[in-house]
Amino acid sequence: MRKIAGPIKIDGLIDEKAWQEAKPISGFYQNFPTDSLPAISETEVRMIFDDNFLYVSAVCYNQGQDYIVASLKRDYEFQTTESFNLYVDTYNDLTNGFTFGISPLGIQREGLFSERQNVSTDWDNKWYSEVTNYPDKWIVEMAIPFKTLRYNESNNQWNINFLRYDLKHNERSTWVRVPQQFRPNNILYSGKMVWEDLPPKPGANVSVIPYMSARGGKDFEEGESTDYAFEAGFDAKIGITAALNLDLTFNPDFSQVEVDEQVTNLDRFELFFPERRQFFLENSDLFALAGFPRARPFFSRRIGIAKDTAGNNVQTPILYGARLSGKLDQNWRIGLLNMQTKKDDDLDIIGQNYTVATVQRKISGGSNLSAIFVNRQSVNFKEEGEVSEISKYNRVWGLEYNFATSNNKWEGEIFYHRSENPGRDTENYAQGAFLGYNTRNLGLFWFHTLVGENYQADVGFVPRTGFARGLFNINPIIYPKDGHIVTIETEIGIAYTTDTDFEVLDKEFFANLEFNFANTSEIEVGVERNTVLLTDSFDPTNSDGPELQAGESYSWNRVGIEYESDQRKIFNYSVFSTVGGFFNGDLLEIGAELNYRYQPFGNFGMTLTYNNISLPDPFKDADFFLIGPRINFTFTDQLFLTTFIQFNEQNENLNINARFQWRFKPVSDLFIVYTDNYLPQNLDVKNRTLVLKLSYWLNI
């Protein structure tokens, strides 16, 4: 890649001499609907750089300008928007990196990828782009500041791939061919970006993001008067080196984060909701992906949550936080985090200090060895008078090994964790292993997880303890040649859950058959057989009714079907239904998701779910409706309105959340957030909040 001397004007024209002299990259291959043919929609990419920016241009040849673009909002949904995308592994570890994408209407999408292909678009940063449109093509011009990236200054090769998504032809194509059984952004399939010399030094990289917020709220159920509050604080991002970043936060406010999508919970255990707060996102794989989904030692959403004297979860203010993460050199990554929460004398909640330390060593290819330590420490803890659920400290430490072969055919993971908590000195372990085998026509996957009865991760996500679980999946894939059906996928699996003495508690068998069509529609049918031995008494309706007693065993069968329509259509939908047994009764579940796209200005959606539970006397029957209209309107590429209404009959709550956002400069926002909660029976107000927040990104 060639360095240039003169400036580049980012206008989407690529008429400068430097662009004309750059060697073009072309010859993209399909990843979908096939992976053996050249792309129908040709793409031509060029790359150059100077001391401050990495420049990327792309000529995306097209037939007409009838683009499919969901909205004008940043970080658009990939599946519903045509786009050109760059994936770059600056660490050269074939595991982590950055992605930058842009639609034909010039809307940006950036994110971080981890574990070779898992993308999070919650990460935001500054970069610049323009797009011009012509009858037969659209042209992209990007300028990515080196300050935005994290990289090893001594490495003159980066792994890179380009992805073009042409929805009209339902075609995904990449510069380096990616087998169809893998996601097109899998960085194990990438080319080399070779620098003439070492990459430029990014120079001083310090950003400060101060904020101010004003809040007014009232709790009508408690009969309290309106509470007003003014807050101010800041985040800061400091580049220690080109590959190591320090994040600081003081009195953070996360009110601009949209509410979680509610679900009907018919499970015996806690549900998982993802982290969206910006402070926790960069290099989040180092912290958040340790362990398995049923045994995570660190879950950042635990920070800022405590239990009051009644045992209810309540939010507690975070006073400050610091987070150092990134690469030390070609082989070593580290992560250090410390946060302090505020005490609340009225609720008898003491302050907590949270510390997480993790280190990762690259072994070879996409393989690595890592260690993690998590500590929650109560500040000024007193044995008498404290909330019983809160101990003086809780600690978890562990080791983990992840591997993947260079051809991505084999992948695996093994971990071992231990916890330390006062009075819990035995059965305080968690361990697991995973092995996967992927080929074009067959996938085989085996998992096991073992969690001791006294394993306790206060800052983690462990919905169940005292169990061992084994799961085996086989996934044959057929690629028909008739052109209408792209793939036929079968999934057959069996899972056993036992106690730690390996006495069987739960058994599950399932089989699914899925047809994926060339027009993007899908249909799936499935059957399952469940057997459950209850270890704790449980109300299957989760509505404070009579409980099934611990020690009783239940078995049932269930069948289901789901259909998803052509996602390219202005109006698209998905519907599903399951019917069968449920513990000692029957369950009927019907659901639908409807979407209308007012292209490109907005999306209007509706989620509908109905659950009918029929149980014998003396247990209660139950009917649960969950209705969620959602409006995403983008007036311009800077003005956005999101309104989310959720009626959850199970929780007896009607929630309204409206969020107006004005992005007046890159990564600088004005938010107005309105939240209302009602009793659905009579629409009496539970509580109401209005928040005004202003944040501004300053480069120093």
N, C-alpha and C positions, 0 to 999 in steps of 0.2 A: 504494500500500500504506500502511495506516494504522498510526501509532504509538500504543501503548497506555500507560497510566500504571500500572494495577494489575498485580499478579503473575498468572502463569498456572501452575496446578498441572498437571504432566504426569502425567495419570492415564488418558488414553484416553477421557475422557468429553465433552470440549469443551462443557461446560455453563456456562462463564463468559460474562458479558455481552459481553465483547470478541469472542468467537467468533461470537456470535449477530448482532453488528452488522457483522461482516466480510462483504464481498461474495463470494458463492460463485463458483467457476470450475467449469464443467461443459461438457457437449456434446463429449465425447471422440469421436475418430474411430478406426476400425480402421486399423492398419498391416498386420495379418495376421489372418486368411487373405485378406482383401481390403483395399484402401485407399480404397474409395469409399462405405462404409456407416458409419452411426453405430455406436458400440460397443454390443454386447449387454449387457455388464456396465457399468452406469453408475457414474461416479465424480464426487465433488463435493469440490473442494479450496478451502481458505481459507488466507490468509497474513496475519500481523500481526507486529509486532516491538516490542521495547523497547530500552533502552540496551545490553543484554547479549546478547540472543538473537534469532534469526530463528525464528519459530514457523510450523509448517506442520501443518495437519490435513487429513485425507482421509476421507470416508465412501465405502467401497467396497461397493456393493450386490452381493449375492450370492444364490445359490439354495442354501441349506443350508450346513453347515459341514464338508463332506467335502473339506477343502482338500488340495492336493497340495503337501507341504512335505518336502524331502529330509532335513533334519536340523535340529538346534537350534544348529548351529555358526555363529558369525559368518562373514560373507563367504561365504554359501552360493552354490552354483552357480545362476546365473540361469535356465538352461534347465530346471531341475527343481524350481523353487520358485515358487509364486504370490507376487506382491509388488506393492507400490506404490513408485514411484521418482521422485526429484527429480533433474533435471539442471540445473545452474546455471553459466552462464558469467559469473563475476564480473569477469573482465578485459574483457568486451565485445569480444573479438577473434575470436569465432566459431571458435575453435580449441581452447582449453584451458578446463578447469573442474573442477567437483566433482560427484559423484553420491552420493546418500544413498538407501538403499532399506530396506524393512522387510517382513517376511512376516506373514501373518495370526496367527502365533504370537509375534510381537514380536521376531523375530531380525533384527539389524541387518546391513547391508551398506553399506560406504562405499568410495569409490575416486576416482581421478583419471582424467579423460579428456583425450586429446590427439589431434591431427590430426582434430579434429571429432567423432570417434566411437570411438576406441580406448580401452577402459577397462582400468585396472589396479586390482584390489582389494587389492593387497599394501599399499597405503597405509592406515595406521590413525590415528585421531584421536578426540577426545572429543566426543560429542554424546549426547542423551538422548531417549528415546522410550517410549511405552506404547501397547498395543493392547487394545481391548475387542471381544468377539465377541457377536453377536446372531444369531438365526435367519436374518435376511434381509440382514445386512451385517456388516462389520467396520470399526472406526473407528481411525484412526491419529492419533497426536499426537506431533509432533517439536519439539524445542528444539535448535537448532544454534547454539552460541556463535559470536559474531563472531570470537573469537580463533582458532577452528578454521579459518576461511576466510581466503583472501588476496584482497584487492580494492583497487581504486582509490577512495580516499575522496572524490575530486572527481567521480566518475561517479554520476549518480542514476538510471541505467537498467542493468539486468542482463538478459542473455538467459536464458530459462528455458523448460523444458518438463517435463511430467509424463507418466510412463509407467505404465500398469496392465497387469500380466500375469496373465491369468485362464487357468490351464492347463486347467481343466475344459472350457472352450469352445475351448481352443487359440487364444485371442485376445490379441493385443497391441494396445493402444489408447493414443493420445496426445492431449493437449490440442490442440496444433498438429499438423495433419495432416502425416504424413511418408509420401512415396511408398514403395510396397512394395519397390522395388528398393534402398532404402537402409535401414540399421539404424535402428530407432525412436529411438535416442538421438542421431542426427546433429544437432548443435547448429545447423547452418545452417537447420534448420527449427525455429524457436523463437519464442516470444512475448517481450514486454517486461515485466519487473517494474519498475515506476516508483515511486520513493520520493517521499514527500511533500516531503522535504528530502534533503540528502545523507545517505548511510548513516552510522550512528553510528561514532565512532572506537572501535576495539577496546580501547584502553588498553594498559597494559603487558602484553606477551605473552611470557613466559619460562617454559619448561618444562624440567625436568631429569629424566632417566630414568637413575638409577644402577642398577647390577647387581652381583651377586656370583655366582660360579660355582665349583663344585668338580668336578674331573674325575679319573677314574681310567681308565687304558688300558694294554693290554698287546699287544705285537707278538710273537705266538707263532712266526711264521716266522723271525724273527731271534733267538729265544730270549732276549729281553730280559725283565728283571723288570718288575713292574707299576710304571707311572709315574703319580704323583699330582701334581695341580697345583691351585692356588687362584688365581682371577683376580678382579679387581674393576676396574670402569671406569664410564664414564657416557656417555650421549648428552645433548645439550642442543639445544633449539629456541628461537631468539630472534627475535622479530618486530622487525626493524629498522624497517619501516613496515608498514602494513596489507597491502601486496602484495609485500614483500621479506622473505625469511626466511633466517636464518643457522643452519645445522646444524653442531654440533660433536660430535666423538666422540674419546674417549680410551681407548686399549687396548680396542677393541671386541671383542665375542665374538658369533659368529654361529651358535653350536651349536644354537639352537632351530630354525634353518631346516631344513626337511625335505630328505631326499636327493633328488637328481635321479632321474627315472624313466628306467631304463636302456632302451636300444634295441639291436637288432642292427644293426651298422654294416657295410653292404656297399658303401659309397661310398668313393671315393678320397680324400675330403677330410674335414676336421674338421667335427663336428656342433655346432650351436648350442644352448645351454641358457640359459633366461632368468634374469635377475637377480631375487632375491627379498629381498635384504637391505634393511631399512627405510631405512637411511641414504641409499641411492642413489635412492630412488623419487620423492620430490616434485620436480616439474618435470623428471623424467627425460627427457622428450622433447627438451629443450634439448641434452642431452649424448648420449643413446644413439641418437637417430634420424638423426643426420647421416650422409650417404651412403646407400648401398643395402645390402640384406642381405648381399651378397657383398663389400662394401667399406665397413665401418664403421670410422671413425678412432678411436672410443672404445667400449670394451666393458668395463664396470666389473668384470666377473668376472676380468679380468686382474690387478686389484690384489689383492695377497696371494698371488700365485702366482709361483714362480721355478723355475729349473732348477738341479738339483744337478750335481756334477761328472760324473755318469753321463748327464746329459741328461734326467733324469726330472723331471716336474712335481711340486713339493712346495709345501705351504702355508707361508707366512711370516707371522709376526705383524705386524699393523698397529699402529703406535705411536699415531698420532693422525690426525685428519682434520678439515677444515673445508670447508663448502660453502655458498656464498651464491647464492641463486637467487630469481627472481621478476620482478615488474614494476617498472620505474622510473617509467613514466607510461603513458598510454593506448597508446602505440605501441612502447615499448622494453621488452625483456626481457633479462636477463643471467643468466649462470651462471658461477660461479668455484668451482673445487675444488682442494684440495691435500691430499695424503696422504703419509705417510712409513711405510715398512716397516722392520722390524728386520733387522740382519745376523745371519748364522749362521756362526760361524767353523768349526764342525765340518763343515758341508756346503760350505764355501767359497762362501757366498752373501753378497754385499754388500747393504747397504741401498739402497733405491730411493726416490726422491721423484717423485711424480706430480702434475702440474699440468694442469688443463683450464680454458680460458677460452672462453666463447661469448657471443655477443650476437645478438639478433634484432630486426629492425625490421619492424613491421607496415606493409604497403603499402596494401592495401584489402581489405575483406571478409575472406576466409580466406586471403589471400596474405601472404607475408612473405619477407624477405631476411635471411640469417644468415651468421655467420662463426664458425669454431671453430679453436682452437689447443690441441694436446695435446703434452705434454712428459714424457718419462721420463728422469730424470737419476740416474746411479749416484753414490752418495755415497762419497767417498774412493777413487775408482777408481784402480787401478794397472794399467799396461799389461802387466806381467808377473804371472803367477800367478792371473789371474782366469778364470772360466768362459768358454770361447770364444764361447758363444752370446750373451753379454751385452756390449754395447758401452757406451761411456761415456755416450752419450745417444741418444735417438730422438725426433724431433719430427715432427708432422704439422700442417699448417695448411690451411684451405680455405674456400671460399665456396659458398653454396647459395641457390637461389631456389625457393620453393614457391608454387603458386597454385591457386586454386579459384574458379570463377565463383559468383555469388550464388545461382544455381539448382542448383548442384552438378553441372551437366551436363558441364563440362570441369574437369579437374584435371591438374596436372603438377608436375614437379620437375626441376631441373638442378643439378649440383654439379661442383666441380673441387677436388681436393686434391693436395698435394705433401708428400712426406716428406723428412726430412733425417737421415742416418745416416752415420757415418764410413765412407768408401770407397764410398759409393753416391750418385754425383752425377748419373747419367743414368738414364733410364727409371724415374724415381721419382715417378710421377704416378698419380692415379686420377680418373676422371671418368665421369659417367653422366647420362642423361636419361630421363624418363618422361612420357608423355602418355596421358590416359584420357578417354574419352567415354562418358557414361552416360545412357541414356534408359530409359523403362519397359520397352521390348522389346529393347533392344540395348545391349551394352557392347563397346567397342573399346579395346584397351590395347596400348601399345608401350613397350618398355624397351630401353635399351642401356647396357652397362657396359664400360669400358675401363680396365684396370689394368696399369701398366708392370711389367717384369720385376724392377726394383729398388725398387718401392714397398714400404715396410716400415712397418707400424703396430703396434709392440710392445704398445700398450695398446688395440688395436682388434681387430676380427674380420675377417680377410682370409684365407679358406681357400685361395685360389689367386692367383697373380700371373702376369703375362705373358700376358694373354688379353684378348679383346674378345668380348662376348656381346650378341646381339640377340634379342629375343623379341617376337612379335606374337600377340595373342589376340583372338578374336572370340567374343562370348557372347550369342547370341540367347536370349530368354526368352519363353515362351508361358504365358498364364494361361487354362487351360480353364474352361468354364462348367458342367461337370457336378457340381461340388461335392466330388468325392472326391479329385481331383488338384488341388493348389493351383497348382503351377508345373511346367513342363517346361523345364529349363535345358540348353543345349548349350554346350560349350566346345571350341573348335578352336584349336590353337596350333602355331606352328613356331618353333624356336629354332636359332640358329647360334652356335657358339663358334669363334673363330679365334685365332691368335697375334697379336702386335702388328704383324706385317707382313700381317695379314689372310689368311693361309693357313688353310684350314678345318681345324679339329681335331675338333669334335663337331657332330653334327646331331641334332635331335630333332623328331619330329612326334607330336602327340597329339590325340585326340578323345574327349570324354566326354559322356555323356547321363545327366541326373539327373532323377528324378521325386520331387517332394515332395508328400506326401499330407496330407489334412486332419487325420488322426489323429496327426500328427507323425512318422510313419515316412518313410523315404527309401530309394531304391534307385538305384545308379549303376553304369553299365557304361562301360568305356573301352578304347581300344587305343592303342598307341604304337609308334613305330619309332625306334630309336636307332643312331647310328653314332659310334664313338669312336676317335680316333687317340691312342694313349698318348704322353704327353710324358715320363713317368717309368715305370720298371718297377713292376709292381703285382701283388700277390697277391689275386685276386678273392675269396678266402675270408677275407682278413684274419686268417689263422691261422698265419703263418710257414711257408707252403708254397712251392712253386716259383712264380716270378713270370713273368707275361707281360712281354715285353720292350718297352722304349720304342721308339717308331717303328712298332709294329705297329698295324693298324687292324682293328676288329671291328664287325659290324652284327648286329642282332637285332630281332625283333618280340615284343610282349608284349600279352596281353589280361587284363583284370581285372574283377571285379564286387564290389560292396559293398552290404550291406543293414543298415539301422538300424531297429530296431523302435520301437513307440510308447513314447516316453520317459516318458509319464505313468503307465505300468503299474508296479506294485510290482516285478515282475521285467521287466527290459528288457535288450536285448543288441544287439550289432552283430557282423557276421561279414564277412570279406572273403577274397578269394583272387586271386592273379595267377599266370599261367603263361606261359612263353615262353623266349626265349633270354636268355643272360647272358654277354657277351664270347664266348669260344670254346666255351661249353657251354649248359646249360639251368638254369633256376631255377623252382622251385615254392615259392610263399609262401602260407601259410594262417594266418589269425589270427581271433581272437574277443575280444570284451570283454563280460563278463557282469556284471550288476549286480542286486543284490537290495536293496530299500529297506525297512528295518524302521522305517516312518514313525512319528514323526519323529525317532527316536532314533539312527538310524545307517544306513550303507550298507556293504554287503559286495560287493566286486568282485573280478574275476579277469581278468587280461590274459594271453592265450595267443598266442604267435607261433611258427610253425615254418617254417624255411627249409631247403629241400633244394637243394643246388648239385651238379650233375653235370657234371664236366669230363673231357675226354679225357686219356689218359696223356701225359706223366708228372705231370700236375697232380692235386692232391688233390680228391676229392669231400668234401662237408661237409654235416652235418646240425646245425642250430642250433635249440635250443629256448630260448624266453624265456617264463618263467612268473612272473606277478606278482600274488599274492593281496594284497588291500588291505582293511583294516577301518577305517572311520571311525565311532567310537561317541561319541555326545553324551549323557552322563548327564543333564546339565542345560544351560542356556544359558551355564554358566560352567565346566563340567568336560568335557574332551574327551580322547579316546584315539584315536590314529592308529597303526596297525601296518601296515607295508609290508614284504612279503617278495618278493625278486627273485632268481630263478634264471636266470643268464645263461650259457648253455653256451659262447658265443663267448669271453667273458672269463674263463671257468672260475671263476665266483664265485657264491656264494650269500650274499645280503645280507639281514639282518634289521634293520629300523629301527622302533623303537617310541617314540612321543612322547606323553607325558601332559602336558596343559596345564590349569592352574587359573587362570582369569581372575578373580581375587578382587576387583578393582576395574577400572573402565574403563582399558584399555591398560596394565594392570599384571598381571604373569603369574608363575606358578611353572611351570617346565618340568623334566621328568625325561625325558632322552633316552638310550635304550639302542641301541647299534649293534654288530652282529656280522657278521663276514665269514668264510665257510668255503670250503674246497676242495670242490666238489660231488661229486668222485669218492668220497671216503671221509669227508667231513664233518669233516676236520681243521680246527681253528680257525686262521684267518690272524691276525686281530686282533679286539680287543673293547674297547669304550669305554662308560663310563657317565658322564653329565653331569647335574648338578643346577644349575639356574640360577634366580635370583630377580631380577625387575626391577620397578621401581615408578615410576609417572609422577607427578611433583610439579609443580604449578603454583605459580610464585613471584610 
